[in-house]
Amino acid sequence: QLQLVESGGGLVQTGGSLRLSCTASGFNLGYYSLGWFRQVPGKEREGVSCISTSGSNIDYAASVKGRFTISRDDSKDTVYLQMNSLKPEDTAVYYCAADPYNTGDCAPTSYYWWGQGTQVTVSS
């Protein structure tokens, strides 16, 4: 089955930048819609950004729009999340996921294959 591994998390100061990567093994990631999600203690997992198989349809959460950019490189079976102007409220565990059904939304319930997550901490 498809395996996803995130990397690039870490500790940054407010206003800093971080680039997350998620690489798949076992299957061609180009067939699936991809998404980045995040979760903090006491809150539900939320969609941060999702991208369609073509890369032409992209969604961002209102809280990150204008600061984060999602992209994909299907030749490398990798999806990226560039995070700029980071805020303390961006602190969370970030997960990448793939949707084999290509449902077209950015809800966690629409995604079937998940990575283990990478911690992003933004200090104030």
Secondary structure, 3 states (H helix, E strand, C coil): CCEEEEECCEEEECCCCEEEEEEEECCCHHHCEEEEEEECCCCCCEEEEEECCCCCCEEECCCCCCCEEEEEEHHHCEEEEEECCCCHHHCEEEEEEEECCCCCCCCHHHCCEECCCEEEEEEC
